[in-house]
Structure formats: structure tokens, C-alpha cells
Amino acid sequence: MAKILVVDDEADLEILIKQKFRKQIRDGQYEFLFASNGKEALTRLEQNGNIEVLLSDINMPEMDGLTLLTRLSELNTLTKAVIVSAYGDMENIRTAMNRGAFDFITKPVNFDDLNITIQKTLNHVKQLYTTLAAIKENNILKMYVDETVLNFMNGKEYEASLMQNETIVATIAFIDISGFTAITEIEPADVVVKMLNTYFDVMVHEIIAQNGHVDKFIGDAILAVFKGDYHLDRAIDACLAVRKKIENLPAQSETPAFLPKVSIGIHSGEVISGNIGSAELRRLDYTVIGDVVNTAQRLQSVATAGRILIAESSYQKVKESFNCRAVGEVILKHKAEPFNVYEVVE
């Protein structure tokens, strides 16, 4: 049974929740707990260590939802928060996401959408538990280790293993959804988040299909890493598939109709792989850094919508396997010399 904490000072919401989810409650799928503000929610969390999902309003007495988010990460819990609020402007969304919110739903609540969001969040929590189990077996390679996992670890032995790093040869792909920022300025918050999650699901599927992994989500972009045999070829195959699948998606927005395209930069070479961040704050990201990562991002920055750009060094390795077209020399930010760039056509 999934345990869900609802935090809202509107008493009517408790009644609606119990009515709309009566079947799931009766069948033992969900158990709902309720709190009227953030302070009361912290007490509930301390009393119930197995709460998986927190649904929280923003504007509440004593402690608001955004403050609650900052306190949630201090409780050594894998609980994931979904903000449910009438304040759906981009400033509140960005603040909530930056403080660790998993998703954002605007009021008045669409309960069908809320149910889907709860299921998605519960699946994410289950994945975190699976990740934690893998870490305890010392299988942390290719894992994204976030703050919740680190806070959950009790043994110093595990923390020490997470601080290890190495230099590896890999291919980095930086994939950006072209023109998406403009949509965030005209569409409601729930539409923006749903669109972005839809695009990311498609992109992640193709990355995983080529044995790559997502290093991180950066706004409306993905930083993906490919290691092992033929990592450059697999990265290009993944990006070609991403481009095709994204461009075949139907319009997700009506004002105006937004037909997504991606711009992609790919680069290969040595990168440093390890947990980067502050051990003192217990906030670390298992990530890659180095000039190769920066170059991939800068190649993406000069790629227009629908284009995949690679440097000449990569072109020489894949020219017999992929159809590429010479773009010519381009100036990349913070690079003293121009780069000879090629576009991967197919």
C-alpha cells in the first residue's frame, strides 16, 4: 500500500481526495494522511517514515509549501513531493523544482491527472529504492546518485565509495529542445511540464536503447553519456533516433501549435567521471566534467533546430558509417581556434 501525505489548509480537499480515490483506498492501493500546513506535515513525516509521496499546497499558515520542500530533504527520506497549487506561474514552478519538487499541478485539480501523477511519482520512488539497493551492492557505475540517496546512506563505507572518481573515454551528447523556452512563457504550468516530460520520455528511451545513460536534465535539455565499445557510433545512432521520434510527435500545444525539434552536439574524448559537489552539504551528483563535455554543449549551441553537429575528430572516426555533410569552421565559446564541424545527416 502506498502512503501519501496531503498538505493543504483547505478542509474541502480532504473530502474530495477521499471521494475521488475511494476505490483505491478501498482496494488498499493508497493510504492518505492529511496535514493543514508544513509544520504539521513535518510531524506526520517524522511519525510515518514510509510516506512515499507528499502532495503540498504553496500558500499555507505557519509554514508554506516551498519552505516545507527545503525541510523535506533534511529528514533522510526518499519521499518525493508534488506541488498542488493555484499559484502556477513560472517563478513558483522554478522555485519548487529547484527545491526538489518532483512535479507541479495547478488548481482547480484535475483528479484524473492527479492520479496519473501519483502513479508516476510512486514509480520514481520505487526506482530510487532499486538504485539504493544497487549502490549497497557496490554497483554504482552509470548511476545518477542524487541527494535523497546520499542522505539515506548510513554507513561511512558507502559514502567513501561514492567519493571515488576516474578518467574515462566516452562520448557526450547534449540534446536540446529547440524553441521550448518560448512555450514556457505562454502556456500554463501543467501544460509545460507535461510537454517536457513527454519529450524527455521519448529521448531517454532512445538513449537507453543504445546503452547510454542520462547524466542530468538541464532545463529543457539532456546531457547523455555513452561508454564502452563503439560509444561514438551508439551516441550518433541514439541521437538520430531521438531526432526522428521527436519530429514525428504531434503538436502538444495549441497557442500556437508547437512541433518539437532538437538541436544536438556530440563530442568524444577523455572526461572525469565521479561525484561532484559538496560532501559537507551531502549534495553530490554522479556526473562527468571536462573539455569534452563543454565542447559537446557548445556544438549544440551553434546547431540549429533539427541538426546534429560533430567535430572533425569525430567525423574521421565515423565517416564510413554515417552520412555527414561539411559545415565548415565555426567559432565556439571560449575556444581559441575555430572548429571544423560536420553535420550528421543520417
PyMOL commands that set and color helices and strands:
alter all, ss='L'
color gray80, all
select helices_A, chain A and resi 11-20+22-26+38-47+65-75+90-98+111-136+147-152+156-162+180-184+189-209+231-247+291-302+312-318
alter helices_A, ss='H'
color red, helices_A
select strands_A, chain A and resi 2-7+30-35+53-56+80-85+103-106+165-177+213-218+221-227+262-278+283-289+308-311+324-330+339-344
alter strands_A, ss='S'
color yellow, strands_A
deselect
rebuild
show_as cartoon
